[in-house]
Amino acid sequence: MLSKEKIARINELANKSKKEGLSKEEQKEQQELREAYLKNVRKSFKNHMKGMTVVDPNGNDVTPEKLKKLKQKK
């Protein structure tokens, strides 16, 4: 999980970008922070998906094969 300080910095840079613009160094920092944030979100989503099972109305497991393979990689 991204620290509260990093998330606050992302928001600070976004607000500054809207109001007055960013320097080259700030733009680079913003891009790096965004990439770290997205990496974290993707990892979290993938872990969430690993815990899912799809069941049809009859109670049969119809989890897609791709998801079953992903679960086996744990």
PQR file with spaces between the fields and no chain letter, atoms N, CA, C, O and H, PARSE charges and radii, in Angstrom:
ATOM       1  N    MET     1       0.844   -1.181    0.000 -0.4000 1.5000
ATOM       2  CA   MET     1       0.000    0.000    0.000 -0.0000 2.0000
ATOM       3  C    MET     1       0.886    1.239    0.000  0.5500 1.7000
ATOM       4  O    MET     1       1.927    1.270    0.657 -0.5500 1.4000
ATOM       5  N    LEU     2       0.470    2.244   -0.732 -0.4000 1.5000
ATOM       6  CA   LEU     2       1.205    3.495   -0.801 -0.0000 2.0000
ATOM       7  C    LEU     2       1.002    4.271    0.488  0.5500 1.7000
ATOM       8  O    LEU     2      -0.092    4.290    1.052 -0.5500 1.4000
ATOM       9  H    LEU     2      -0.376    2.218   -1.266  0.4000 1.0000
ATOM      10  N    SER     3       2.062    4.906    0.945 -0.4000 1.5000
ATOM      11  CA   SER     3       1.973    5.651    2.198 -0.0000 2.0000
ATOM      12  C    SER     3       1.075    6.878    2.038  0.5500 1.7000
ATOM      13  O    SER     3       0.863    7.369    0.929 -0.5500 1.4000
ATOM      14  H    SER     3       2.951    4.890    0.487  0.4000 1.0000
ATOM      15  N    LYS     4       0.562    7.354    3.148 -0.4000 1.5000
ATOM      16  CA   LYS     4      -0.297    8.529    3.134 -0.0000 2.0000
ATOM      17  C    LYS     4       0.458    9.745    2.615  0.5500 1.7000
ATOM      18  O    LYS     4      -0.122   10.618    1.969 -0.5500 1.4000
ATOM      19  H    LYS     4       0.735    6.955    4.048  0.4000 1.0000
ATOM      20  N    GLU     5       1.760    9.796    2.905 -0.4000 1.5000
ATOM      21  CA   GLU     5       2.578   10.918    2.449 -0.0000 2.0000
ATOM      22  C    GLU     5       2.676   10.946    0.923  0.5500 1.7000
ATOM      23  O    GLU     5       2.591   12.007    0.306 -0.5500 1.4000
ATOM      24  H    GLU     5       2.231    9.087    3.431  0.4000 1.0000
ATOM      25  N    LYS     6       2.855    9.764    0.322 -0.4000 1.5000
ATOM      26  CA   LYS     6       2.952    9.700   -1.137 -0.0000 2.0000
ATOM      27  C    LYS     6       1.625   10.058   -1.795  0.5500 1.7000
ATOM      28  O    LYS     6       1.600   10.757   -2.809 -0.5500 1.4000
ATOM      29  H    LYS     6       2.924    8.901    0.823  0.4000 1.0000
ATOM      30  N    ILE     7       0.535    9.588   -1.229 -0.4000 1.5000
ATOM      31  CA   ILE     7      -0.785    9.919   -1.778 -0.0000 2.0000
ATOM      32  C    ILE     7      -1.049   11.414   -1.645  0.5500 1.7000
ATOM      33  O    ILE     7      -1.591   12.037   -2.558 -0.5500 1.4000
ATOM      34  H    ILE     7       0.554    9.020   -0.406  0.4000 1.0000
ATOM      35  N    ALA     8      -0.670   11.985   -0.514 -0.4000 1.5000
ATOM      36  CA   ALA     8      -0.827   13.427   -0.310 -0.0000 2.0000
ATOM      37  C    ALA     8       0.014   14.190   -1.332  0.5500 1.7000
ATOM      38  O    ALA     8      -0.423   15.215   -1.856 -0.5500 1.4000
ATOM      39  H    ALA     8      -0.230   11.479    0.228  0.4000 1.0000
ATOM      40  N    ARG     9       1.215   13.694   -1.615 -0.4000 1.5000
ATOM      41  CA   ARG     9       2.089   14.363   -2.598 -0.0000 2.0000
ATOM      42  C    ARG     9       1.482   14.269   -3.999  0.5500 1.7000
ATOM      43  O    ARG     9       1.552   15.228   -4.768 -0.5500 1.4000
ATOM      44  H    ARG     9       1.570   12.862   -1.189  0.4000 1.0000
ATOM      45  N    ILE    10       0.894   13.135   -4.334 -0.4000 1.5000
ATOM      46  CA   ILE    10       0.225   12.988   -5.634 -0.0000 2.0000
ATOM      47  C    ILE    10      -0.863   14.055   -5.771  0.5500 1.7000
ATOM      48  O    ILE    10      -0.955   14.729   -6.797 -0.5500 1.4000
ATOM      49  H    ILE    10       0.837   12.356   -3.710  0.4000 1.0000
ATOM      50  N    ASN    11      -1.675   14.199   -4.741 -0.4000 1.5000
ATOM      51  CA   ASN    11      -2.761   15.179   -4.761 -0.0000 2.0000
ATOM      52  C    ASN    11      -2.224   16.609   -4.805  0.5500 1.7000
ATOM      53  O    ASN    11      -2.773   17.465   -5.498 -0.5500 1.4000
ATOM      54  H    ASN    11      -1.601   13.651   -3.907  0.4000 1.0000
ATOM      55  N    GLU    12      -1.159   16.855   -4.069 -0.4000 1.5000
ATOM      56  CA   GLU    12      -0.545   18.190   -4.055 -0.0000 2.0000
ATOM      57  C    GLU    12      -0.041   18.565   -5.449  0.5500 1.7000
ATOM      58  O    GLU    12      -0.265   19.680   -5.921 -0.5500 1.4000
ATOM      59  H    GLU    12      -0.713   16.159   -3.506  0.4000 1.0000
ATOM      60  N    LEU    13       0.637   17.629   -6.097 -0.4000 1.5000
ATOM      61  CA   LEU    13       1.146   17.890   -7.444 -0.0000 2.0000
ATOM      62  C    LEU    13       0.010   18.051   -8.450  0.5500 1.7000
ATOM      63  O    LEU    13       0.104   18.874   -9.360 -0.5500 1.4000
ATOM      64  H    LEU    13       0.819   16.724   -5.715  0.4000 1.0000
ATOM      65  N    ALA    14      -1.054   17.280   -8.296 -0.4000 1.5000
ATOM      66  CA   ALA    14      -2.201   17.401   -9.202 -0.0000 2.0000
ATOM      67  C    ALA    14      -2.840   18.780   -9.069  0.5500 1.7000
ATOM      68  O    ALA    14      -3.182   19.410  -10.070 -0.5500 1.4000
ATOM      69  H    ALA    14      -1.130   16.611   -7.557  0.4000 1.0000
ATOM      70  N    ASN    15      -3.001   19.245   -7.834 -0.4000 1.5000
ATOM      71  CA   ASN    15      -3.589   20.574   -7.621 -0.0000 2.0000
ATOM      72  C    ASN    15      -2.689   21.669   -8.152  0.5500 1.7000
ATOM      73  O    ASN    15      -3.165   22.620   -8.773 -0.5500 1.4000
ATOM      74  H    ASN    15      -2.723   18.733   -7.020  0.4000 1.0000
ATOM      75  N    LYS    16      -1.393   21.546   -7.914 -0.4000 1.5000
ATOM      76  CA   LYS    16      -0.455   22.551   -8.403 -0.0000 2.0000
ATOM      77  C    LYS    16      -0.446   22.573   -9.926  0.5500 1.7000
ATOM      78  O    LYS    16      -0.353   23.636  -10.538 -0.5500 1.4000
ATOM      79  H    LYS    16      -1.007   20.774   -7.409  0.4000 1.0000
ATOM      80  N    SER    17      -0.543   21.403  -10.527 -0.4000 1.5000
ATOM      81  CA   SER    17      -0.562   21.296  -11.987 -0.0000 2.0000
ATOM      82  C    SER    17      -1.747   22.050  -12.575  0.5500 1.7000
ATOM      83  O    SER    17      -1.620   22.726  -13.596 -0.5500 1.4000
ATOM      84  H    SER    17      -0.619   20.539  -10.029  0.4000 1.0000
ATOM      85  N    LYS    18      -2.899   21.929  -11.924 -0.4000 1.5000
ATOM      86  CA   LYS    18      -4.103   22.608  -12.402 -0.0000 2.0000
ATOM      87  C    LYS    18      -4.007   24.116  -12.228  0.5500 1.7000
ATOM      88  O    LYS    18      -4.483   24.870  -13.077 -0.5500 1.4000
ATOM      89  H    LYS    18      -3.003   21.380  -11.095  0.4000 1.0000
ATOM      90  N    LYS    19      -3.396   24.562  -11.135 -0.4000 1.5000
ATOM      91  CA   LYS    19      -3.371   25.986  -10.806 -0.0000 2.0000
ATOM      92  C    LYS    19      -2.263   26.756  -11.507  0.5500 1.7000
ATOM      93  O    LYS    19      -2.512   27.805  -12.100 -0.5500 1.4000
ATOM      94  H    LYS    19      -3.009   23.950  -10.445  0.4000 1.0000
ATOM      95  N    GLU    20      -1.031   26.234  -11.442 -0.4000 1.5000
ATOM      96  CA   GLU    20       0.089   27.025  -11.942 -0.0000 2.0000
ATOM      97  C    GLU    20       1.056   26.273  -12.830  0.5500 1.7000
ATOM      98  O    GLU    20       1.943   26.886  -13.424 -0.5500 1.4000
ATOM      99  H    GLU    20      -0.829   25.381  -10.960  0.4000 1.0000
ATOM     100  N    GLY    21       0.916   24.987  -12.938 -0.4000 1.5000
ATOM     101  CA   GLY    21       1.831   24.195  -13.746 -0.0000 2.0000
ATOM     102  C    GLY    21       2.959   23.622  -12.910  0.5500 1.7000
ATOM     103  O    GLY    21       3.201   24.047  -11.780 -0.5500 1.4000
ATOM     104  H    GLY    21       0.196   24.488  -12.456  0.4000 1.0000
ATOM     105  N    LEU    22       3.646   22.642  -13.494 -0.4000 1.5000
ATOM     106  CA   LEU    22       4.719   21.960  -12.789 -0.0000 2.0000
ATOM     107  C    LEU    22       6.046   22.142  -13.511  0.5500 1.7000
ATOM     108  O    LEU    22       6.092   22.302  -14.730 -0.5500 1.4000
ATOM     109  H    LEU    22       3.450   22.297  -14.412  0.4000 1.0000
ATOM     110  N    SER    23       7.127   22.115  -12.730 -0.4000 1.5000
ATOM     111  CA   SER    23       8.459   22.143  -13.334 -0.0000 2.0000
ATOM     112  C    SER    23       8.745   20.755  -13.904  0.5500 1.7000
ATOM     113  O    SER    23       7.990   19.814  -13.658 -0.5500 1.4000
ATOM     114  H    SER    23       7.089   21.985  -11.739  0.4000 1.0000
ATOM     115  N    LYS    24       9.821   20.627  -14.655 -0.4000 1.5000
ATOM     116  CA   LYS    24      10.192   19.336  -15.249 -0.0000 2.0000
ATOM     117  C    LYS    24      10.426   18.290  -14.156  0.5500 1.7000
ATOM     118  O    LYS    24      10.020   17.137  -14.304 -0.5500 1.4000
ATOM     119  H    LYS    24      10.434   21.391  -14.854  0.4000 1.0000
ATOM     120  N    GLU    25      11.081   18.689  -13.060 -0.4000 1.5000
ATOM     121  CA   GLU    25      11.359   17.763  -11.969 -0.0000 2.0000
ATOM     122  C    GLU    25      10.062   17.308  -11.304  0.5500 1.7000
ATOM     123  O    GLU    25       9.912   16.137  -10.955 -0.5500 1.4000
ATOM     124  H    GLU    25      11.411   19.625  -12.940  0.4000 1.0000
ATOM     125  N    GLU    26       9.141   18.228  -11.135 -0.4000 1.5000
ATOM     126  CA   GLU    26       7.850   17.891  -10.526 -0.0000 2.0000
ATOM     127  C    GLU    26       7.036   16.983  -11.432  0.5500 1.7000
ATOM     128  O    GLU    26       6.355   16.074  -10.957 -0.5500 1.4000
ATOM     129  H    GLU    26       9.262   19.179  -11.419  0.4000 1.0000
ATOM     130  N    GLN    27       7.104   17.229  -12.744 -0.4000 1.5000
ATOM     131  CA   GLN    27       6.394   16.373  -13.691 -0.0000 2.0000
ATOM     132  C    GLN    27       6.939   14.945  -13.635  0.5500 1.7000
ATOM     133  O    GLN    27       6.178   13.978  -13.685 -0.5500 1.4000
ATOM     134  H    GLN    27       7.657   17.968  -13.129  0.4000 1.0000
ATOM     135  N    LYS    28       8.261   14.826  -13.532 -0.4000 1.5000
ATOM     136  CA   LYS    28       8.884   13.509  -13.437 -0.0000 2.0000
ATOM     137  C    LYS    28       8.469   12.828  -12.135  0.5500 1.7000
ATOM     138  O    LYS    28       8.133   11.643  -12.130 -0.5500 1.4000
ATOM     139  H    LYS    28       8.878   15.612  -13.492  0.4000 1.0000
ATOM     140  N    GLU    29       8.492   13.575  -11.035 -0.4000 1.5000
ATOM     141  CA   GLU    29       8.082   13.024   -9.747 -0.0000 2.0000
ATOM     142  C    GLU    29       6.624   12.573   -9.788  0.5500 1.7000
ATOM     143  O    GLU    29       6.283   11.504   -9.282 -0.5500 1.4000
ATOM     144  H    GLU    29       8.765   14.537  -11.038  0.4000 1.0000
ATOM     145  N    GLN    30       5.767   13.394  -10.394 -0.4000 1.5000
ATOM     146  CA   GLN    30       4.349   13.069  -10.498 -0.0000 2.0000
ATOM     147  C    GLN    30       4.152   11.778  -11.287  0.5500 1.7000
ATOM     148  O    GLN    30       3.352   10.925  -10.901 -0.5500 1.4000
ATOM     149  H    GLN    30       6.044   14.263  -10.805  0.4000 1.0000
ATOM     150  N    GLN    31       4.876   11.638  -12.386 -0.4000 1.5000
ATOM     151  CA   GLN    31       4.755   10.433  -13.206 -0.0000 2.0000
ATOM     152  C    GLN    31       5.199    9.198  -12.435  0.5500 1.7000
ATOM     153  O    GLN    31       4.550    8.155  -12.516 -0.5500 1.4000
ATOM     154  H    GLN    31       5.525   12.331  -12.699  0.4000 1.0000
ATOM     155  N    GLU    32       6.297    9.301  -11.689 -0.4000 1.5000
ATOM     156  CA   GLU    32       6.798    8.175  -10.907 -0.0000 2.0000
ATOM     157  C    GLU    32       5.802    7.787   -9.809  0.5500 1.7000
ATOM     158  O    GLU    32       5.567    6.604   -9.565 -0.5500 1.4000
ATOM     159  H    GLU    32       6.824   10.149  -11.624  0.4000 1.0000
ATOM     160  N    LEU    33       5.228    8.784   -9.160 -0.4000 1.5000
ATOM     161  CA   LEU    33       4.243    8.510   -8.109 -0.0000 2.0000
ATOM     162  C    LEU    33       2.981    7.868   -8.687  0.5500 1.7000
ATOM     163  O    LEU    33       2.408    6.959   -8.085 -0.5500 1.4000
ATOM     164  H    LEU    33       5.419    9.745   -9.358  0.4000 1.0000
ATOM     165  N    ARG    34       2.563    8.337   -9.834 -0.4000 1.5000
ATOM     166  CA   ARG    34       1.374    7.760  -10.489 -0.0000 2.0000
ATOM     167  C    ARG    34       1.619    6.304  -10.861  0.5500 1.7000
ATOM     168  O    ARG    34       0.748    5.454  -10.674 -0.5500 1.4000
ATOM     169  H    ARG    34       3.029    9.075  -10.323  0.4000 1.0000
ATOM     170  N    GLU    35       2.809    6.020  -11.391 -0.4000 1.5000
ATOM     171  CA   GLU    35       3.135    4.648  -11.774 -0.0000 2.0000
ATOM     172  C    GLU    35       3.140    3.733  -10.550  0.5500 1.7000
ATOM     173  O    GLU    35       2.639    2.609  -10.607 -0.5500 1.4000
ATOM     174  H    GLU    35       3.516    6.710  -11.543  0.4000 1.0000
ATOM     175  N    ALA    36       3.705    4.217   -9.449 -0.4000 1.5000
ATOM     176  CA   ALA    36       3.721    3.434   -8.212 -0.0000 2.0000
ATOM     177  C    ALA    36       2.297    3.191   -7.719  0.5500 1.7000
ATOM     178  O    ALA    36       1.974    2.092   -7.269 -0.5500 1.4000
ATOM     179  H    ALA    36       4.112    5.129   -9.403  0.4000 1.0000
ATOM     180  N    TYR    37       1.451    4.207   -7.803 -0.4000 1.5000
ATOM     181  CA   TYR    37       0.058    4.087   -7.371 -0.0000 2.0000
ATOM     182  C    TYR    37      -0.686    3.056   -8.228  0.5500 1.7000
ATOM     183  O    TYR    37      -1.384    2.191   -7.699 -0.5500 1.4000
ATOM     184  H    TYR    37       1.713    5.100   -8.169  0.4000 1.0000
ATOM     185  N    LEU    38      -0.534    3.154   -9.534 -0.4000 1.5000
ATOM     186  CA   LEU    38      -1.220    2.220  -10.431 -0.0000 2.0000
ATOM     187  C    LEU    38      -0.719    0.789  -10.245  0.5500 1.7000
ATOM     188  O    LEU    38      -1.504   -0.157  -10.304 -0.5500 1.4000
ATOM     189  H    LEU    38       0.032    3.857   -9.963  0.4000 1.0000
ATOM     190  N    LYS    39       0.575    0.631  -10.022 -0.4000 1.5000
ATOM     191  CA   LYS    39       1.130   -0.698   -9.768 -0.0000 2.0000
ATOM     192  C    LYS    39       0.485   -1.302   -8.524  0.5500 1.7000
ATOM     193  O    LYS    39       0.157   -2.488   -8.495 -0.5500 1.4000
ATOM     194  H    LYS    39       1.213    1.400   -9.974  0.4000 1.0000
ATOM     195  N    ASN    40       0.310   -0.478   -7.506 -0.4000 1.5000
ATOM     196  CA   ASN    40      -0.304   -0.925   -6.268 -0.0000 2.0000
ATOM     197  C    ASN    40      -1.764   -1.307   -6.479  0.5500 1.7000
ATOM     198  O    ASN    40      -2.222   -2.324   -5.959 -0.5500 1.4000
ATOM     199  H    ASN    40       0.577    0.486   -7.530  0.4000 1.0000
ATOM     200  N    VAL    41      -2.492   -0.500   -7.238 -0.4000 1.5000
ATOM     201  CA   VAL    41      -3.909   -0.772   -7.517 -0.0000 2.0000
ATOM     202  C    VAL    41      -4.055   -2.075   -8.299  0.5500 1.7000
ATOM     203  O    VAL    41      -4.924   -2.893   -7.996 -0.5500 1.4000
ATOM     204  H    VAL    41      -2.119    0.326   -7.661  0.4000 1.0000
ATOM     205  N    ARG    42      -3.203   -2.265   -9.307 -0.4000 1.5000
ATOM     206  CA   ARG    42      -3.273   -3.489  -10.113 -0.0000 2.0000
ATOM     207  C    ARG    42      -2.978   -4.729   -9.269  0.5500 1.7000
ATOM     208  O    ARG    42      -3.645   -5.755   -9.402 -0.5500 1.4000
ATOM     209  H    ARG    42      -2.497   -1.601   -9.553  0.4000 1.0000
ATOM     210  N    LYS    43      -1.977   -4.624   -8.407 -0.4000 1.5000
ATOM     211  CA   LYS    43      -1.619   -5.746   -7.535 -0.0000 2.0000
ATOM     212  C    LYS    43      -2.776   -6.085   -6.596  0.5500 1.7000
ATOM     213  O    LYS    43      -3.101   -7.255   -6.394 -0.5500 1.4000
ATOM     214  H    LYS    43      -1.434   -3.790   -8.299  0.4000 1.0000
ATOM     215  N    SER    44      -3.383   -5.067   -6.034 -0.4000 1.5000
ATOM     216  CA   SER    44      -4.506   -5.259   -5.124 -0.0000 2.0000
ATOM     217  C    SER    44      -5.685   -5.904   -5.849  0.5500 1.7000
ATOM     218  O    SER    44      -6.316   -6.821   -5.323 -0.5500 1.4000
ATOM     219  H    SER    44      -3.120   -4.116   -6.198  0.4000 1.0000
ATOM     220  N    PHE    45      -5.979   -5.427   -7.051 -0.4000 1.5000
ATOM     221  CA   PHE    45      -7.084   -5.974   -7.835 -0.0000 2.0000
ATOM     222  C    PHE    45      -6.825   -7.436   -8.187  0.5500 1.7000
ATOM     223  O    PHE    45      -7.729   -8.268   -8.112 -0.5500 1.4000
ATOM     224  H    PHE    45      -5.467   -4.683   -7.479  0.4000 1.0000
ATOM     225  N    LYS    46      -5.594   -7.741   -8.569 -0.4000 1.5000
ATOM     226  CA   LYS    46      -5.246   -9.109   -8.939 -0.0000 2.0000
ATOM     227  C    LYS    46      -5.422  -10.037   -7.741  0.5500 1.7000
ATOM     228  O    LYS    46      -5.950  -11.140   -7.885 -0.5500 1.4000
ATOM     229  H    LYS    46      -4.860   -7.064   -8.630  0.4000 1.0000
ATOM     230  N    ASN    47      -4.985   -9.601   -6.561 -0.4000 1.5000
ATOM     231  CA   ASN    47      -5.154  -10.412   -5.358 -0.0000 2.0000
ATOM     232  C    ASN    47      -6.630  -10.599   -5.023  0.5500 1.7000
ATOM     233  O    ASN    47      -7.037  -11.667   -4.567 -0.5500 1.4000
ATOM     234  H    ASN    47      -4.556   -8.705   -6.444  0.4000 1.0000
ATOM     235  N    HIS    48      -7.417   -9.571   -5.246 -0.4000 1.5000
ATOM     236  CA   HIS    48      -8.855   -9.660   -5.002 -0.0000 2.0000
ATOM     237  C    HIS    48      -9.486  -10.688   -5.949  0.5500 1.7000
ATOM     238  O    HIS    48     -10.333  -11.483   -5.540 -0.5500 1.4000
ATOM     239  H    HIS    48      -7.085   -8.703   -5.616  0.4000 1.0000
ATOM     240  N    MET    49      -9.071  -10.662   -7.201 -0.4000 1.5000
ATOM     241  CA   MET    49      -9.614  -11.599   -8.189 -0.0000 2.0000
ATOM     242  C    MET    49      -9.248  -13.045   -7.848  0.5500 1.7000
ATOM     243  O    MET    49     -10.033  -13.961   -8.095 -0.5500 1.4000
ATOM     244  H    MET    49      -8.383  -10.016   -7.534  0.4000 1.0000
ATOM     245  N    LYS    50      -8.065  -13.247   -7.286 -0.4000 1.5000
ATOM     246  CA   LYS    50      -7.636  -14.605   -6.937 -0.0000 2.0000
ATOM     247  C    LYS    50      -8.564  -15.248   -5.918  0.5500 1.7000
ATOM     248  O    LYS    50      -8.673  -16.473   -5.866 -0.5500 1.4000
ATOM     249  H    LYS    50      -7.427  -12.503   -7.086  0.4000 1.0000
ATOM     250  N    GLY    51      -9.230  -14.440   -5.112 -0.4000 1.5000
ATOM     251  CA   GLY    51     -10.118  -14.967   -4.084 -0.0000 2.0000
ATOM     252  C    GLY    51     -11.537  -15.201   -4.555  0.5500 1.7000
ATOM     253  O    GLY    51     -12.369  -15.661   -3.774 -0.5500 1.4000
ATOM     254  H    GLY    51      -9.142  -13.445   -5.155  0.4000 1.0000
ATOM     255  N    MET    52     -11.840  -14.901   -5.802 -0.4000 1.5000
ATOM     256  CA   MET    52     -13.207  -15.021   -6.306 -0.0000 2.0000
ATOM     257  C    MET    52     -13.495  -16.386   -6.898  0.5500 1.7000
ATOM     258  O    MET    52     -12.619  -17.051   -7.451 -0.5500 1.4000
ATOM     259  H    MET    52     -11.164  -14.527   -6.437  0.4000 1.0000
ATOM     260  N    THR    53     -14.734  -16.778   -6.767 -0.4000 1.5000
ATOM     261  CA   THR    53     -15.257  -17.966   -7.427 -0.0000 2.0000
ATOM     262  C    THR    53     -16.590  -17.564   -8.048  0.5500 1.7000
ATOM     263  O    THR    53     -17.417  -16.920   -7.403 -0.5500 1.4000
ATOM     264  H    THR    53     -15.447  -16.238   -6.318  0.4000 1.0000
ATOM     265  N    VAL    54     -16.788  -17.946   -9.297 -0.4000 1.5000
ATOM     266  CA   VAL    54     -18.025  -17.611   -9.999 -0.0000 2.0000
ATOM     267  C    VAL    54     -18.941  -18.831   -9.945  0.5500 1.7000
ATOM     268  O    VAL    54     -18.552  -19.938  -10.317 -0.5500 1.4000
ATOM     269  H    VAL    54     -16.116  -18.469   -9.821  0.4000 1.0000
ATOM     270  N    VAL    55     -20.169  -18.600   -9.474 -0.4000 1.5000
ATOM     271  CA   VAL    55     -21.141  -19.680   -9.330 -0.0000 2.0000
ATOM     272  C    VAL    55     -22.405  -19.299  -10.102  0.5500 1.7000
ATOM     273  O    VAL    55     -22.898  -18.178   -9.981 -0.5500 1.4000
ATOM     274  H    VAL    55     -20.485  -17.701   -9.172  0.4000 1.0000
ATOM     275  N    ASP    56     -22.926  -20.239  -10.895 -0.4000 1.5000
ATOM     276  CA   ASP    56     -24.156  -19.965  -11.646 -0.0000 2.0000
ATOM     277  C    ASP    56     -25.364  -20.149  -10.726  0.5500 1.7000
ATOM     278  O    ASP    56     -25.200  -20.596   -9.591 -0.5500 1.4000
ATOM     279  H    ASP    56     -22.526  -21.150  -10.993  0.4000 1.0000
ATOM     280  N    PRO    57     -26.581  -19.813  -11.192 -0.5600 1.5000
ATOM     281  CA   PRO    57     -27.782  -19.914  -10.355  0.2800 2.0000
ATOM     282  C    PRO    57     -28.057  -21.331   -9.823  0.5500 1.7000
ATOM     283  O    PRO    57     -28.747  -21.493   -8.816 -0.5500 1.4000
ATOM     284  N    ASN    58     -27.523  -22.342  -10.494 -0.4000 1.5000
ATOM     285  CA   ASN    58     -27.727  -23.727  -10.053 -0.0000 2.0000
ATOM     286  C    ASN    58     -26.704  -24.166   -9.009  0.5500 1.7000
ATOM     287  O    ASN    58     -26.779  -25.282   -8.495 -0.5500 1.4000
ATOM     288  H    ASN    58     -26.963  -22.211  -11.312  0.4000 1.0000
ATOM     289  N    GLY    59     -25.757  -23.299   -8.699 -0.4000 1.5000
ATOM     290  CA   GLY    59     -24.738  -23.620   -7.707 -0.0000 2.0000
ATOM     291  C    GLY    59     -23.492  -24.272   -8.270  0.5500 1.7000
ATOM     292  O    GLY    59     -22.642  -24.748   -7.518 -0.5500 1.4000
ATOM     293  H    GLY    59     -25.696  -22.392   -9.116  0.4000 1.0000
ATOM     294  N    ASN    60     -23.379  -24.299   -9.595 -0.4000 1.5000
ATOM     295  CA   ASN    60     -22.207  -24.903  -10.235 -0.0000 2.0000
ATOM     296  C    ASN    60     -21.079  -23.873  -10.347  0.5500 1.7000
ATOM     297  O    ASN    60     -21.309  -22.693  -10.615 -0.5500 1.4000
ATOM     298  H    ASN    60     -24.070  -23.913  -10.207  0.4000 1.0000
ATOM     299  N    ASP    61     -19.871  -24.354  -10.134 -0.4000 1.5000
ATOM     300  CA   ASP    61     -18.697  -23.492  -10.265 -0.0000 2.0000
ATOM     301  C    ASP    61     -18.431  -23.246  -11.746  0.5500 1.7000
ATOM     302  O    ASP    61     -18.121  -24.179  -12.486 -0.5500 1.4000
ATOM     303  H    ASP    61     -19.684  -25.312   -9.917  0.4000 1.0000
ATOM     304  N    VAL    62     -18.551  -21.999  -12.177 -0.4000 1.5000
ATOM     305  CA   VAL    62     -18.309  -21.641  -13.578 -0.0000 2.0000
ATOM     306  C    VAL    62     -17.185  -20.610  -13.681  0.5500 1.7000
ATOM     307  O    VAL    62     -17.175  -19.764  -14.576 -0.5500 1.4000
ATOM     308  H    VAL    62     -18.802  -21.241  -11.576  0.4000 1.0000
ATOM     309  N    THR    63     -16.250  -20.701  -12.755 -0.4000 1.5000
ATOM     310  CA   THR    63     -15.120  -19.786  -12.756 -0.0000 2.0000
ATOM     311  C    THR    63     -14.338  -19.963  -14.058  0.5500 1.7000
ATOM     312  O    THR    63     -14.026  -21.092  -14.435 -0.5500 1.4000
ATOM     313  H    THR    63     -16.258  -21.388  -12.029  0.4000 1.0000
ATOM     314  N    PRO    64     -14.016  -18.865  -14.752 -0.5600 1.5000
ATOM     315  CA   PRO    64     -13.256  -18.971  -16.003  0.2800 2.0000
ATOM     316  C    PRO    64     -11.902  -19.655  -15.789  0.5500 1.7000
ATOM     317  O    PRO    64     -11.281  -19.499  -14.737 -0.5500 1.4000
ATOM     318  N    GLU    65     -11.458  -20.402  -16.780 -0.4000 1.5000
ATOM     319  CA   GLU    65     -10.193  -21.139  -16.693 -0.0000 2.0000
ATOM     320  C    GLU    65      -9.014  -20.210  -16.408  0.5500 1.7000
ATOM     321  O    GLU    65      -8.103  -20.565  -15.659 -0.5500 1.4000
ATOM     322  H    GLU    65     -11.963  -20.529  -17.634  0.4000 1.0000
ATOM     323  N    LYS    66      -9.038  -19.040  -16.999 -0.4000 1.5000
ATOM     324  CA   LYS    66      -7.946  -18.088  -16.789 -0.0000 2.0000
ATOM     325  C    LYS    66      -7.829  -17.724  -15.305  0.5500 1.7000
ATOM     326  O    LYS    66      -6.723  -17.618  -14.775 -0.5500 1.4000
ATOM     327  H    LYS    66      -9.778  -18.752  -17.608  0.4000 1.0000
ATOM     328  N    LEU    67      -8.952  -17.536  -14.649 -0.4000 1.5000
ATOM     329  CA   LEU    67      -8.951  -17.213  -13.226 -0.0000 2.0000
ATOM     330  C    LEU    67      -8.526  -18.418  -12.390  0.5500 1.7000
ATOM     331  O    LEU    67      -7.830  -18.261  -11.387 -0.5500 1.4000
ATOM     332  H    LEU    67      -9.851  -17.622  -15.080  0.4000 1.0000
ATOM     333  N    LYS    68      -8.939  -19.614  -12.792 -0.4000 1.5000
ATOM     334  CA   LYS    68      -8.529  -20.823  -12.078 -0.0000 2.0000
ATOM     335  C    LYS    68      -7.007  -20.993  -12.148  0.5500 1.7000
ATOM     336  O    LYS    68      -6.374  -21.352  -11.156 -0.5500 1.4000
ATOM     337  H    LYS    68      -9.505  -19.742  -13.607  0.4000 1.0000
ATOM     338  N    LYS    69      -6.430  -20.737  -13.312 -0.4000 1.5000
ATOM     339  CA   LYS    69      -4.980  -20.836  -13.463 -0.0000 2.0000
ATOM     340  C    LYS    69      -4.270  -19.790  -12.619  0.5500 1.7000
ATOM     341  O    LYS    69      -3.222  -20.064  -12.034 -0.5500 1.4000
ATOM     342  H    LYS    69      -6.944  -20.445  -14.118  0.4000 1.0000
ATOM     343  N    LEU    70      -4.834  -18.609  -12.556 -0.4000 1.5000
ATOM     344  CA   LEU    70      -4.269  -17.546  -11.739 -0.0000 2.0000
ATOM     345  C    LEU    70      -4.263  -17.929  -10.266  0.5500 1.7000
ATOM     346  O    LEU    70      -3.309  -17.634   -9.548 -0.5500 1.4000
ATOM     347  H    LEU    70      -5.685  -18.388  -13.031  0.4000 1.0000
ATOM     348  N    LYS    71      -5.334  -18.590   -9.815 -0.4000 1.5000
ATOM     349  CA   LYS    71      -5.426  -19.040   -8.425 -0.0000 2.0000
ATOM     350  C    LYS    71      -4.364  -20.103   -8.133  0.5500 1.7000
ATOM     351  O    LYS    71      -3.804  -20.132   -7.037 -0.5500 1.4000
ATOM     352  H    LYS    71      -6.109  -18.830  -10.399  0.4000 1.0000
ATOM     353  N    GLN    72      -4.087  -20.966   -9.094 -0.4000 1.5000
ATOM     354  CA   GLN    72      -3.124  -22.046   -8.890 -0.0000 2.0000
ATOM     355  C    GLN    72      -1.698  -21.518   -8.759  0.5500 1.7000
ATOM     356  O    GLN    72      -0.843  -22.197   -8.190 -0.5500 1.4000
ATOM     357  H    GLN    72      -4.542  -20.942   -9.984  0.4000 1.0000
ATOM     358  N    LYS    73      -1.431  -20.330   -9.269 -0.4000 1.5000
ATOM     359  CA   LYS    73      -0.090  -19.754   -9.209 -0.0000 2.0000
ATOM     360  C    LYS    73       0.257  -19.237   -7.826  0.5500 1.7000
ATOM     361  O    LYS    73       1.409  -18.886   -7.571 -0.5500 1.4000
ATOM     362  H    LYS    73      -2.126  -19.778   -9.731  0.4000 1.0000
ATOM     363  N    LYS    74      -0.711  -19.183   -6.936 -0.4000 1.5000
ATOM     364  CA   LYS    74      -0.457  -18.697   -5.569 -0.0000 2.0000
ATOM     365  C    LYS    74       0.715  -19.391   -5.039  0.5500 1.7000
ATOM     366  O    LYS    74       1.117  -19.144   -3.902 -0.5500 1.4000
ATOM     367  H    LYS    74      -1.646  -19.468   -7.143  0.4000 1.0000
